[in-house]
């Protein structure tokens, strides 16, 4: 033992101290002096190990060969790692831990060999001493010096379990090999064998699975999201079932059923971790924690061995049919429970989505707990640049997320915006990173400077319209670095249409592809996860356009060029990138353009229309959502109403549902808790405004970002007198929000009203701007050119939401190259990306509305399938062998 301490433990502790010192003092690059010391220490350790092994007289030749082979392996890898460390290649901060594990691996193999060689009772103390001297002491030295935190304890425990597992495995294999006359069952008189076996089962069936789950979750779910408590509960229960040693055959049948049910859990993890095996090999070198990747395979072997043994015993009393039926019942138990749970989540999720889209709850209550689970899985539906693989590390739960997406989410695609809307309505506290929905952030592009110019204006005589190009040069600020995305929104005048788009990719000017907006958004989000160059322009709502360009790379003052073409017939202007763009129409018509169900009123014509006199009807939307200050909000609204002497104002308690408040003294709202669903309430208000009135909507909340986005332009068109909605402050002042631009204005003490004029019974704003009016009747002439067709196309895209009709409208817009609510212009860098986009679009246009396209199974998926087939064949073969 003294020699062991001198020749094994002391050199390893010195190495651990040196490595820890290098790790602490110089995490990026070691100094030359420290590197030389490390080289000398490695050489010295190798010489000491070799001398010790060479002079161990009791050692067999085979074991000496193993030790010397391991020594050579350590030499090669140690100097290789030192070279990488010195050259700062790869993850240099991992070099000290990797070096330590290389030398520690010598002790691990030495310990395992000692465990195999010794079989008597006196060897226990030797094994404990070996473990402490060869493994634990050097590890503690390194961990305490290098980490100085609770991570040290975690690493020590992990290495301790690793050594214990190696020892027990080696011991068991030795006894299985030497005791050839033993049956497959554990004999009653084999206490040592039984104890070791049961401890091994406890480690493989409980400790390692739980440790693996914990480590994965602590590392941010690198192999998938296994954070649910049920993964732990099933692992522990399954391990306990394996430890049950029942003598009576009649009691073995229910235990057999439980083992089969738990075996499905083990098979799942075994299949899922097949693609992780290469990572596990690397992980064993680093801290030895990679062994946990192999834990499912170890549990698979142990549990399969027990199941086969139980089948042999059960056949003495039960028929094959009973055993098979019990086995099938066990196999189906977890899938049926999981499937039923997923199905219930799906029904609940459909209720939530239906309410989100239509506001029609029909009295059905949404289970918030189930909805939270569904929302947590929506992220796994986001398409990555490699599409949706069957096993996707770090994105959802492997395989189960795909099944959940199919059963519960209907295999639908969800954008971040749609997910956020659901969260805002039902679980507002879960919205972690919310964009400014109510009132846009006018400083969103403060890191960019934008130069705007126009060119190539042309007049199309047969259409009475103009076309002009708007060019943009976008530069990232001097003191800012990328990669960043440029993102801006803007509103073009009524009667103007985007007809083309381009983006420079490097030095190449690429014309935009017009496509289905859903396909374009998926493709864009997919590409920006890679260092590629996409650009996109589309309607973010009924009238607001969104332009996005990515990336602006790690380069100061980087400039990118883009632009779009506008077709118009009346003079107007719009603002983009902080610059006003004027659209001049010298030959503009002064008469209305009356088409099929849509009229276009020039600004000059609107001046001759008669004025409308309507009075204000006040609506207060009181935030009654989860964790809102409902009572204080209501008191503030009532105070404002009395202060302004408002006539019969209406108060709504707004949660994910809304209710008209009859008793203002009621302390609590009689609506379910949730978010601040202003979208549903505004729709309800628009349909119930009394004749001769226009609505003034005042929101009372301590956080406007809780409010759910709603289609604002609809209200602004129907009631042009009320261009703004408001937020009520505690000092009774109002913050106006523009329905059209979504801009926030300076606070005011009075509401802002506009003059409205009457056009054939429809109210339009007297603002000196041309305006589109949509009619229910289809009277008017048919379009005779692309410009006139654009009006009808835009109207139908806004009003006709039937899927087949939308598909036809998308195809027509693509044919005429006119941007509508359902289309987008997109530029992509490579032909492969364009082909992916077109394939995706084809699936949408074939009627698979809002569905995520199916993809080919990945290599990991094929491996998993092959593994399942092999398992089934193996079980069948073993069963037939037992039956014989």
C-alpha positions in Angstrom: 0.0 0.0 0.0 2.9 2.3 0.7 4.2 1.8 -2.8 0.8 2.5 -4.2 0.7 5.8 -2.2 4.2 6.8 -3.5 4.0 5.6 -7.1 0.3 6.3 -7.9 -1.4 8.7 -5.5 1.4 11.2 -5.0 2.2 11.8 -8.7 -1.5 12.1 -9.5 -2.0 14.7 -6.7 1.0 16.7 -7.9 -0.4 16.6 -11.5 -3.8 17.6 -10.2 -2.3 20.6 -8.3 -0.3 21.7 -11.4 -3.3 21.4 -13.7 -5.6 23.2 -11.2 -3.0 26.0 -10.9 -2.8 26.4 -14.7 -6.6 26.3 -14.9 -6.9 29.1 -12.2 -4.0 31.3 -13.3 -4.3 31.2 -17.0 -7.6 29.9 -18.4 -6.9 31.0 -22.0 -3.1 30.4 -22.5 -0.5 28.8 -20.2 2.8 30.5 -19.8 5.9 29.0 -21.3 7.3 28.1 -17.8 4.1 26.4 -16.7 3.9 24.5 -20.0 7.5 23.2 -19.5 6.6 22.1 -15.9 3.5 20.3 -17.2 5.6 18.5 -19.8 8.1 17.4 -17.2 5.4 16.3 -14.9 3.7 14.2 -17.6 7.0 12.5 -18.4 7.8 11.9 -14.8 4.3 10.4 -14.2 4.7 8.1 -17.1 8.1 6.9 -15.9 6.8 6.3 -12.4 3.7 4.4 -13.6 5.8 2.2 -15.9 8.4 1.5 -13.2 5.6 0.5 -10.7 3.8 -1.8 -13.1 7.0 -3.4 -14.4 8.1 -4.4 -10.9 4.7 -5.8 -9.7 5.7 -9.5 -9.6 2.2 -10.8 -9.0 0.8 -9.0 -12.1 -0.2 -11.2 -15.0 1.4 -10.5 -18.4 -2.0 -9.6 -19.9 -2.6 -7.0 -17.3 0.8 -5.5 -17.7 0.2 -5.2 -21.4 -3.0 -3.4 -20.7 -1.3 -1.0 -18.4 1.5 -0.3 -20.8 -1.0 0.2 -23.7 -2.9 2.7 -21.5 0.3 4.5 -20.7 1.1 4.9 -24.4 -2.4 6.2 -25.0 -1.9 8.7 -22.2 1.4 9.9 -23.7 0.0 10.5 -27.1 -3.1 12.3 -25.9 -1.4 14.3 -23.2 1.1 15.9 -25.5 -1.6 16.5 -28.1 -3.7 18.3 -25.6 -0.8 20.3 -24.3 -0.1 21.4 -27.9 -3.7 22.5 -28.4 -3.6 24.3 -25.1 -0.4 26.1 -26.0 -1.7 27.1 -29.5 -5.1 28.1 -28.1 -6.9 25.8 -30.4 -10.3 24.4 -29.5 -11.7 24.8 -26.0 -8.4 25.6 -24.2 -10.1 26.0 -20.9 -11.1 22.3 -21.0 -7.5 21.2 -21.4 -6.6 20.9 -17.7 -9.7 18.8 -16.9 -9.1 16.6 -19.9 -5.5 16.0 -18.9 -6.5 15.2 -15.4 -9.1 12.6 -16.6 -6.5 11.0 -18.8 -4.3 10.3 -15.9 -7.2 9.4 -13.7 -8.3 6.8 -16.3 -5.1 4.9 -15.5 -6.3 4.6 -11.9 -9.8 3.6 -13.0 -8.6 0.7 -15.1 -6.2 -0.3 -12.4 -9.0 -0.3 -9.8 -11.3 -2.3 -12.1 -8.5 -4.9 -12.7 -7.9 -5.2 -8.9 -11.6 -5.8 -8.4 -11.7 -8.6 -11.0 -8.6 -10.3 -9.5 -9.7 -10.3 -5.9 -12.7 -12.3 -4.8 -12.2 -12.9 -1.1 -13.7 -11.0 1.8 -10.4 -9.4 2.7 -10.3 -7.6 -0.6 -13.1 -5.2 0.4 -10.7 -3.1 2.5 -8.2 -3.1 -0.3 -10.7 -2.0 -2.9 -11.9 0.9 -0.6 -8.3 1.9 -0.1 -7.6 1.8 -3.8 -10.6 3.9 -4.5 -9.6 6.5 -2.0 -6.0 6.6 -3.0 -6.3 6.2 -6.8 -9.5 8.1 -7.5 -11.0 10.2 -4.8 -8.0 11.9 -3.3 -6.5 13.2 -6.6 -10.0 14.2 -7.8 -10.7 16.1 -4.6 -7.3 17.8 -4.9 -8.1 18.9 -8.5 -11.7 19.8 -7.9 -11.1 21.9 -4.7 -8.2 23.8 -6.3 -9.7 24.3 -9.7 -13.3 25.1 -9.0 -13.8 26.4 -5.4 -17.6 25.9 -5.6 -20.4 23.5 -5.1 -19.5 22.1 -8.5 -16.6 20.4 -6.8 -19.0 18.3 -4.7 -21.0 17.4 -7.9 -17.9 16.3 -9.7 -16.6 14.3 -6.7 -19.9 12.5 -6.4 -20.0 11.8 -10.1 -16.5 10.3 -10.1 -17.3 8.4 -7.0 -20.4 6.8 -8.6 -18.4 6.1 -11.7 -15.7 4.2 -9.7 -18.4 2.3 -7.8 -20.1 1.4 -11.0 -16.9 0.2 -12.6 -16.0 -1.8 -9.5 -19.4 -3.5 -9.2 -19.6 -4.2 -12.9 -16.1 -5.8 -12.9 -16.9 -7.8 -9.8 -20.2 -9.1 -11.2 -18.6 -10.0 -14.6 -15.8 -11.8 -12.8 -18.3 -13.9 -10.7 -20.5 -14.6 -13.7 -17.4 -15.8 -15.6 -16.0 -18.0 -12.8 -19.2 -19.5 -11.5 -20.2 -21.3 -14.6 -22.4 -23.9 -12.9 -24.8 -21.3 -11.6 -28.3 -21.0 -13.1 -29.7 -17.8 -14.6 -31.4 -17.2 -11.3 -29.8 -15.8 -8.2 -29.3 -18.5 -5.7 -30.5 -18.1 -2.1 -27.1 -19.1 -0.7 -25.2 -16.6 -2.8 -25.4 -13.6 -0.4 -22.4 -11.8 -1.7 -23.4 -12.3 -5.4 -27.0 -11.2 -4.6 -25.9 -8.2 -2.7 -23.6 -7.0 -5.4 -26.2 -7.7 -8.1 -28.9 -5.7 -6.2 -26.5 -2.8 -5.6 -25.7 -2.9 -9.3 -29.4 -2.8 -10.2 -29.9 0.1 -7.8 -27.1 2.0 -9.5 -28.1 1.2 -13.1 -31.9 1.4 -12.4 -32.1 4.4 -10.1 -28.9 6.3 -9.4 -27.5 6.7 -12.9 -30.8 7.5 -14.6 -31.6 10.2 -12.0 -28.0 11.5 -12.1 -28.2 11.6 -15.9 -31.5 13.5 -15.9 -30.3 15.9 -13.3 -27.0 16.6 -15.1 -28.8 17.1 -18.4 -31.2 19.6 -16.9 -28.5 21.4 -15.0 -26.6 21.8 -18.3 -29.7 23.5 -19.9 -31.2 20.4 -21.5 -28.3 19.8 -23.9 -29.8 16.4 -24.9 -33.4 17.5 -24.7 -36.0 18.7 -22.2 -36.4 16.1 -19.5 -37.3 18.5 -16.7 -40.8 17.0 -16.0 -41.0 15.4 -12.6 -42.5 12.3 -14.2 -39.2 11.4 -15.8 -37.7 11.2 -12.3 -40.8 9.5 -10.8 -40.9 6.7 -13.4 -37.2 6.1 -13.2 -37.3 5.7 -9.4 -40.4 3.5 -9.5 -39.0 1.4 -12.3 -35.8 0.9 -10.3 -37.7 -0.1 -7.2 -39.7 -2.7 -9.1 -36.4 -4.2 -10.4 -35.2 -4.5 -6.8 -38.3 -6.5 -5.7 -37.4 -10.1 -5.1 -40.7 -12.0 -4.9 -40.5 -15.8 -4.3 -44.1 -16.7 -5.0 -44.9 -17.3 -8.7 -48.5 -15.9 -8.4 -47.1 -12.6 -7.2 -44.5 -12.4 -10.0 -47.2 -11.7 -12.7 -48.1 -8.2 -11.6 -44.4 -7.4 -11.0 -43.7 -8.7 -14.5 -46.4 -6.4 -15.9 -44.7 -3.4 -14.1 -41.3 -4.4 -15.4 -42.6 -4.5 -18.9 -44.3 -1.1 -18.5 -41.0 0.4 -17.1 -39.0 -1.3 -19.8 -40.8 0.9 -22.4 -39.4 3.9 -20.6 -35.9 2.4 -20.6 -36.2 1.5 -24.3 -37.2 5.1 -25.1 -34.1 6.5 -23.5 -31.9 3.8 -25.0 -33.1 4.7 -28.5 -32.9 8.4 -27.9 -29.4 8.3 -26.7 -28.0 6.2 -29.5 -27.0 9.3 -31.5 -25.4 10.7 -28.3 -22.9 7.8 -27.9 -20.0 9.6 -29.7 -20.6 12.6 -27.3 -20.6 10.1 -24.4 -17.2 8.8 -25.4 -15.9 12.4 -25.3 -17.7 13.0 -22.1 -16.0 10.1 -20.4 -12.7 11.7 -21.0 -14.0 15.0 -19.6 -14.8 14.4 -15.9 -16.0 10.9 -16.6 -19.6 12.2 -16.8 -20.1 10.9 -20.3 -20.7 7.5 -18.7 -24.3 8.8 -17.9 -25.0 8.7 -21.7 -24.5 4.9 -21.5 -26.8 4.6 -18.4 -29.9 3.7 -20.5 -28.0 0.9 -22.2 -26.8 -0.5 -18.9 -30.4 -0.3 -17.5 -31.6 -1.9 -20.7 -29.4 -4.9 -20.3 -30.2 -5.4 -16.6 -33.9 -5.0 -17.0 -34.0 -7.2 -20.1 -32.2 -9.9 -18.2 -34.7 -9.8 -15.4 -37.7 -9.9 -17.8 -36.3 -13.0 -19.6 -35.7 -14.7 -16.3 -39.2 -13.9 -15.1 -40.7 -15.3 -18.4 -38.9 -18.6 -17.7 -40.3 -18.7 -14.2 -43.9 -17.7 -15.1 -44.1 -20.4 -17.8 -44.1 -22.9 -15.0 -47.6 -21.8 -14.0 -49.2 -19.6 -16.6 -50.0 -20.2 -20.3 -48.2 -18.4 -23.1 -51.3 -16.4 -23.9 -51.5 -14.9 -20.4 -47.8 -14.0 -20.4 -48.1 -12.5 -23.9 -51.3 -10.5 -22.9 -49.6 -9.2 -19.7 -46.6 -8.2 -21.7 -48.7 -6.4 -24.4 -50.6 -4.6 -21.6 -47.3 -3.5 -20.0 -46.0 -2.3 -23.4 -49.1 -0.3 -24.0 -49.5 1.2 -20.6 -47.2 4.2 -20.9 -48.0 5.0 -24.6 -51.8 4.9 -23.8 -51.4 7.2 -20.7 -49.1 9.6 -22.6 -51.4 9.6 -25.7 -54.5 10.2 -23.7 -52.8 13.0 -21.8 -51.6 14.6 -25.1 -55.1 14.3 -26.6 -56.6 16.0 -23.6 -54.0 18.8 -24.0 -54.9 19.0 -27.6 -58.6 19.5 -26.9 -57.8 22.1 -24.3 -55.4 23.9 -26.7 -58.0 24.0 -29.5 -60.3 25.7 -27.1 -57.7 28.3 -26.3 -56.8 28.9 -30.0 -60.4 29.1 -31.0 -61.1 31.7 -28.4 -57.9 33.6 -29.4 -58.9 33.7 -33.0 -62.6 34.3 -32.7 -63.2 35.4 -29.1 -66.0 32.8 -28.9 -65.5 30.7 -25.8 -69.0 29.2 -25.8 -68.7 28.7 -22.0 -65.9 26.2 -22.2 -63.2 26.8 -19.6 -59.5 26.5 -20.6 -57.3 24.5 -18.3 -54.4 26.9 -17.7 -52.0 24.1 -16.5 -52.5 22.1 -19.6 -52.2 25.2 -21.8 -48.9 26.1 -20.2 -47.6 22.6 -21.1 -48.8 23.1 -24.7 -47.2 26.6 -25.0 -43.9 25.2 -23.7 -43.9 22.7 -26.6 -44.6 25.4 -29.2 -40.9 26.3 -29.3 -40.2 22.8 -30.6 -42.4 23.5 -33.6 -40.1 26.3 -34.8 -38.3 25.2 -38.0 -34.6 25.2 -37.7 -32.2 25.5 -40.6 -32.0 21.7 -40.7 -35.8 21.3 -40.6 -37.4 19.3 -37.8 -35.4 16.2 -37.1 -36.9 13.3 -35.2 -34.2 13.7 -32.5 -33.3 17.4 -32.0 -30.8 18.0 -29.2 -31.8 20.9 -26.9 -35.2 21.6 -28.6 -38.1 20.0 -26.8 -38.1 16.3 -25.7 -36.8 14.0 -28.4 -39.5 12.0 -30.2 -42.1 13.0 -27.6 -42.1 16.6 -28.8 -42.8 15.4 -32.3 -45.6 13.2 -31.1 -47.0 16.0 -29.0 -46.9 18.4 -31.9 -48.9 15.9 -34.0 -51.5 14.9 -31.4 -51.9 18.1 -29.2 -50.9 20.9 -31.6 -52.3 19.4 -34.7 -48.9 19.6 -36.4 -49.5 23.3 -36.8 -46.7 25.9 -37.3 -46.7 28.8 -34.7 -44.8 32.0 -35.1 -43.4 33.8 -32.0 -46.1 36.4 -32.5 -49.0 33.8 -32.4 -47.4 32.1 -29.3 -47.1 35.4 -27.5 -50.7 36.3 -28.2 -51.9 33.1 -26.6 -49.7 33.7 -23.6 -50.9 37.3 -23.2 -54.5 36.1 -23.1 -54.2 33.2 -20.8 -50.8 33.2 -19.0 -49.4 36.8 -19.2 -46.9 36.1 -16.4 -45.1 33.6 -18.7 -44.4 36.3 -21.4 -40.7 36.7 -20.8 -39.5 38.7 -23.8 -42.4 40.7 -25.3 -42.1 43.0 -28.2 -43.8 46.4 -27.8 -47.3 45.5 -29.1 -49.2 48.4 -27.8 -47.2 51.4 -29.0 -44.2 50.6 -31.1 -40.6 51.4 -30.1 -39.6 54.3 -32.3 -35.9 53.7 -31.3 -35.8 50.1 -32.6 -33.2 51.0 -35.2 -31.2 53.6 -33.4 -28.0 51.7 -34.1 -28.5 52.2 -37.9 -28.3 55.1 -40.2 -30.5 55.0 -43.3 -30.2 56.9 -46.6 -33.3 57.0 -48.7 -33.6 58.0 -52.4 -36.1 57.5 -55.2 -35.5 56.8 -58.9 -36.9 55.5 -62.2 -40.3 57.0 -61.9 -42.6 56.0 -64.8 -46.2 56.7 -65.8 -48.4 53.9 -67.0 -51.0 55.6 -69.1 -53.5 52.8 -69.5 -53.7 52.4 -65.8 -53.4 56.1 -64.9 -50.7 55.1 -62.3 -47.1 55.6 -61.6 -44.3 53.3 -60.6 -41.2 54.5 -58.6 -38.3 52.8 -56.9 -37.4 53.6 -53.3 -33.7 52.7 -52.6 -32.3 52.3 -49.1 -28.7 52.3 -47.9 -28.6 51.0 -44.3 -25.4 51.4 -42.3 -24.6 49.9 -38.9 -23.3 52.6 -36.5 -19.6 53.2 -36.0 -19.5 51.9 -32.5 -21.8 48.9 -33.0 -21.0 45.4 -34.0 -23.2 42.6 -35.5 -24.5 40.3 -36.4 -27.7 42.4 -36.2 -31.0 42.5 -37.9 -32.5 45.7 -39.4 -36.2 45.8 -38.8 -38.5 48.7 -39.6 -42.2 49.2 -40.2 -44.0 51.8 -42.3 -47.4 52.6 -43.8 -47.8 53.5 -47.4 -50.7 55.7 -48.5 -54.1 54.2 -49.5 -54.1 53.2 -53.1 -50.3 52.4 -53.2 -49.0 48.9 -53.7 -45.6 47.3 -53.4 -44.8 45.6 -56.8 -41.2 44.6 -56.5 -38.2 44.2 -54.1 -34.5 43.7 -54.2 -31.5 43.2 -51.9 -27.8 43.1 -52.5 -26.2 39.9 -51.3 -22.5 40.7 -51.3 -22.0 42.5 -54.7 -24.9 40.7 -56.4 -28.3 42.4 -56.7 -31.0 39.8 -56.2 -34.7 40.3 -57.1 -37.2 39.3 -54.5 -39.3 36.1 -54.9 -43.0 36.7 -54.4 -44.4 33.8 -52.3 -46.9 32.8 -49.7 -46.3 34.9 -46.6 -46.4 31.8 -44.3 -43.7 30.0 -46.3 -41.6 33.2 -46.5 -41.8 33.8 -42.7 -40.8 30.2 -41.9 -37.9 30.3 -44.4 -36.7 33.7 -43.1 -36.7 32.6 -39.5 -34.9 29.4 -40.5 -32.2 31.2 -42.4 -31.4 33.8 -39.8 -30.2 31.0 -37.5 -27.3 30.5 -39.9 -24.8 33.1 -41.3 -26.8 33.7 -44.5 -28.3 36.8 -46.1 -32.1 36.9 -46.2 -34.3 40.0 -46.7 -38.1 40.1 -46.5 -41.0 42.6 -46.8 -44.6 41.8 -45.9 -47.7 43.2 -44.2 -47.5 42.8 -40.5 -51.2 43.8 -40.1 -53.9 45.2 -42.4 -52.0 48.3 -43.3 -48.5 48.2 -41.7 -45.6 46.9 -43.7 -42.5 45.2 -42.1 -39.0 45.2 -43.7 -36.4 42.9 -42.2 -32.8 42.4 -43.3 -30.2 40.1 -41.8 -27.3 40.0 -41.0 -25.2 43.1 -40.4 -22.0 41.2 -39.5 -19.0 41.9 -37.2 -17.8 44.8 -39.2 -18.0 48.5 -38.3 -20.0 50.8 -40.6 -21.2 47.9 -42.7 -23.7 49.0 -45.4 -26.3 47.0 -47.1 -28.5 48.1 -50.1 -32.1 47.2 -50.6 -35.2 48.7 -52.2 -38.8 48.3 -53.3 -41.0 49.5 -56.1 -44.4 51.3 -55.4 -47.3 51.7 -57.8 -49.7 54.6 -57.0 -52.0 57.1 -58.7 -52.5 59.9 -56.1 -50.0 62.1 -54.5 -49.1 61.2 -50.9 -46.2 60.5 -48.6 -44.9 58.0 -46.0 -42.1 57.8 -43.5 -39.5 55.0 -43.5 -36.2 54.9 -41.7 -36.8 58.4 -40.3 -37.1 59.9 -43.8 -40.3 61.2 -45.5 -40.8 59.8 -49.0 -43.0 61.9 -51.3 -45.1 60.3 -54.0 -46.0 62.9 -56.6 -48.8 62.3 -59.1 -49.0 65.1 -61.7 -51.8 63.4 -63.7 -54.0 62.4 -60.7 -57.7 61.9 -61.3 -60.1 63.9 -59.1 -63.0 61.5 -59.5 -63.5 58.3 -57.4 -62.3 55.1 -58.8 -65.3 52.8 -58.4 -64.5 49.1 -58.8 -66.1 45.8 -57.8 -66.9 46.3 -54.1 -64.2 48.9 -53.5 -64.0 52.7 -54.1 -60.9 54.8 -54.1 -61.6 58.4 -53.1 -59.0 61.1 -54.1 -58.2 63.7 -51.5 -59.5 66.5 -53.7 -62.9 64.7 -54.0 -63.3 64.2 -50.2 -63.3 68.0 -49.8 -66.7 68.2 -51.4 -68.4 65.6 -49.1 -70.8 66.7 -46.3 -69.7 66.5 -42.6 -71.0 64.0 -40.1 -72.1 65.0 -36.6 -71.7 62.1 -34.0 -71.1 62.2 -30.3 -68.6 60.3 -28.2 -69.4 57.1 -26.3 -66.8 56.3 -23.7 -65.6 52.7 -23.0 -63.3 52.0 -20.1 -61.4 48.7 -20.4 -60.3 47.7 -16.9 -57.4 45.3 -16.6 -58.9 42.4 -14.5 -56.2 39.9 -15.5 -53.9 37.8 -13.3 -52.0 39.9 -10.8 -53.6 43.2 -12.0 -54.6 46.0 -9.6 -58.3 45.6 -10.6 -59.8 47.6 -7.8 -57.4 50.5 -8.1 -57.9 50.5 -11.9 -61.6 50.6 -11.6 -61.5 53.4 -9.0 -59.2 55.4 -11.3 -61.6 55.0 -14.3 -64.7 56.0 -12.2 -62.8 59.1 -10.9 -61.9 60.2 -14.4 -65.5 59.7 -15.5 -66.9 61.8 -12.7 -64.2 64.5 -13.2 -65.2 64.9 -16.9 -68.9 64.5 -16.2 -69.1 61.8 -18.9 -72.6 60.7 -20.0 -73.3 57.0 -19.4 -69.8 55.6 -19.8 -69.4 51.9 -20.0 -66.9 49.9 -17.9 -65.6 46.5 -18.9 -63.7 44.1 -16.7 -61.2 42.5 -19.1 -59.4 39.3 -18.5 -59.1 36.6 -21.2 -62.9 37.2 -21.3 -64.7 40.5 -20.7 -67.8 41.5 -18.9 -69.7 44.7 -18.7 -69.6 45.9 -15.1 -73.1 46.6 -13.7 -72.2 47.3 -10.1 -69.2 49.7 -9.8 -68.9 48.9 -6.1 -68.2 45.3 -6.8 -64.8 44.6 -5.3 -63.8 41.6 -7.5 -64.4 41.0 -11.3 -66.7 38.2 -12.3 -64.5 37.0 -15.1 -61.8 34.3 -15.2 -58.3 35.4 -14.6 -55.8 35.5 -17.4 -54.4 38.2 -19.6 -55.7 41.6 -20.7 -57.6 40.6 -23.8 -58.3 43.9 -25.4 -58.7 42.3 -28.8 -61.9 40.5 -28.0 -63.3 43.5 -26.1 -62.6 46.0 -28.9 -64.4 43.7 -31.4 -67.4 43.4 -29.1 -67.5 47.2 -28.7 -67.3 47.8 -32.5 -70.4 45.7 -33.0 -72.4 47.4 -30.4 -71.8 51.2 -30.8 -75.2 53.0 -30.7 -76.4 54.9 -33.7 -75.1 58.5 -33.9 -72.1 57.7 -31.6 -68.4 57.0 -32.1 -66.4 55.1 -29.5 -63.6 56.5 -27.3 -61.7 53.6 -25.8 -59.7 54.2 -22.7 -57.5 51.4 -21.3 -56.8 51.3 -17.5 -53.8 49.1 -16.7 -50.5 49.4 -14.9 -48.8 47.8 -17.9 -49.9 48.4 -21.5 -47.7 45.5 -22.7 -50.2 43.1 -21.1 -52.8 44.2 -23.7 -53.4 41.8 -26.5 -52.8 43.1 -30.0 -55.9 43.8 -32.0 -56.6 44.9 -35.6 -56.7 48.7 -35.1 -57.3 49.9 -38.7 -60.7 48.3 -38.8 -62.0 50.6 -36.0 -60.2 53.6 -37.4 -61.9 53.2 -40.8 -65.4 52.6 -39.3 -65.1 55.5 -36.9 -62.7 58.1 -38.4 -63.6 60.6 -35.6 -61.6 58.5 -33.1 -58.2 58.0 -34.6 -56.7 57.3 -31.2 -57.2 55.0 -28.2 -55.9 55.9 -24.8 -54.2 54.8 -21.6 -55.4 56.5 -18.4 -52.6 57.7 -16.1 -52.9 58.0 -12.3 -53.0 61.8 -12.6 -56.0 61.5 -14.9 -54.1 62.5 -18.0 -54.3 60.4 -21.2 -51.6 58.8 -23.4 -52.9 58.7 -27.0 -52.0 55.7 -29.2 -52.4 56.0 -33.0 -54.6 53.3 -34.6 -52.8 53.6 -37.9 -49.1 54.0 -37.1 -49.2 52.6 -33.6 -47.2 55.6 -32.4 -47.4 56.9 -28.9 -48.2 60.6 -28.7 -47.5 63.1 -25.9 -49.9 62.9 -23.0 -53.0 65.1 -23.1 -55.9 66.0 -20.8 -58.6 65.8 -23.5 -59.4 63.3 -26.2 -58.4 64.1 -29.7 -61.2 64.0 -32.3 -61.2 64.3 -36.1 -63.8 65.5 -38.5 -65.7 62.9 -40.5 -67.5 63.3 -43.8 -70.2 61.2 -45.4 -69.6 59.1 -48.6 -72.8 57.3 -49.6 -73.6 56.5 -45.9 -70.0 55.6 -45.0 -68.0 57.8 -42.7 -64.5 58.8 -44.0 -61.9 61.0 -42.4 -61.6 64.6 -43.6 -57.8 64.6 -43.4 -56.7 65.7 -46.9 -55.6 62.2 -47.9 -56.9 59.8 -50.5 -58.8 56.8 -49.0 -60.1 53.4 -49.8 -63.7 52.5 -49.0 -64.8 48.9 -49.0 -68.4 48.1 -49.8 -70.5 45.1 -49.2 -72.1 45.3 -52.6 -70.2 44.1 -55.6 -71.4 47.0 -57.8 -68.8 48.9 -59.9 -66.7 48.1 -62.9 -64.4 45.1 -63.3 -60.7 45.9 -63.2 -59.2 46.5 -66.6 -55.5 46.7 -65.6 -53.1 45.5 -62.9 -53.4 48.7 -60.9 -57.2 48.4 -60.7 -56.9 44.7 -60.0 -54.7 45.4 -57.0 -57.6 47.2 -55.2 -60.0 44.2 -55.6 -57.2 41.8 -54.7 -56.4 43.7 -51.5 -60.0 43.9 -50.5 -60.6 40.2 -51.0 -57.4 39.3 -49.2 -58.6 41.3 -46.2 -62.2 40.1 -46.1 -62.3 36.6 -47.6 -60.7 34.3 -45.0 -61.9 31.0 -46.5 -58.7 28.8 -47.1 -59.4 27.9 -50.7 -60.3 31.4 -51.6 -57.1 32.6 -49.9 -55.0 30.1 -51.9 -56.5 31.5 -55.2 -55.8 35.1 -54.1 -52.2 34.2 -53.2 -51.7 32.7 -56.7 -53.3 35.7 -58.4 -51.1 38.1 -56.3 -48.0 36.1 -57.3 -49.0 36.2 -60.9 -49.4 40.0 -60.9 -46.5 40.6 -58.4 -48.7 42.7 -56.1 -47.9 42.5 -52.4 -51.0 41.7 -50.3 -51.8 40.7 -46.7 -51.1 37.0 -47.5 -47.9 37.3 -49.6 -44.3 38.4 -49.2 -41.3 39.4 -51.1 -38.1 37.5 -50.0 -34.5 37.4 -51.1 -32.4 34.3 -50.3 -28.7 33.7 -50.7 -28.5 30.2 -52.2 -30.4 28.1 -54.7 -30.9 25.4 -52.1 -32.8 27.9 -49.8 -35.0 29.0 -52.7 -35.8 25.4 -53.5 -36.7 24.8 -49.9 -38.9 27.9 -49.9 -40.7 26.8 -53.1 -41.3 23.3 -51.8 -42.6 24.7 -48.6 -44.9 27.0 -50.5 -46.2 24.2 -52.6 -47.3 22.3 -49.5 -49.2 25.4 -48.3 -50.9 26.0 -51.6 -52.1 22.4 -51.9 -54.4 23.1 -49.0 -52.3 22.2 -46.0 -53.1 25.5 -44.5 -51.1 26.5 -41.4 -49.5 23.0 -41.3 -45.8 22.4 -40.9 -44.6 20.4 -43.9 -43.6 16.9 -43.4 -39.8 16.2 -43.6 -37.7 13.2 -44.3 -36.5 11.2 -41.2 -33.1 12.2 -40.1 -30.2 9.8 -39.7 -30.8 9.7 -36.0 -34.4 8.7 -36.7 -33.3 5.8 -38.9 -30.9 4.6 -36.2 -33.8 4.7 -33.7 -36.1 2.8 -36.0 -33.4 0.2 -36.7 -32.7 -0.2 -33.0 -36.4 -0.8 -32.3 -36.5 -3.5 -35.0 -33.4 -5.2 -33.6 -34.9 -5.2 -30.1 -38.1 -6.8 -31.2 -36.2 -9.5 -33.2 -34.0 -10.2 -30.2 -36.9 -10.5 -27.8 -38.7 -12.8 -30.2 -35.6 -15.0 -30.6 -35.0 -15.2 -26.8 -38.7 -16.0 -26.2 -38.7 -18.8 -28.7 -35.5 -20.2 -27.2 -37.0 -20.2 -23.7 -40.2 -21.7 -25.0 -38.2 -24.6 -26.5 
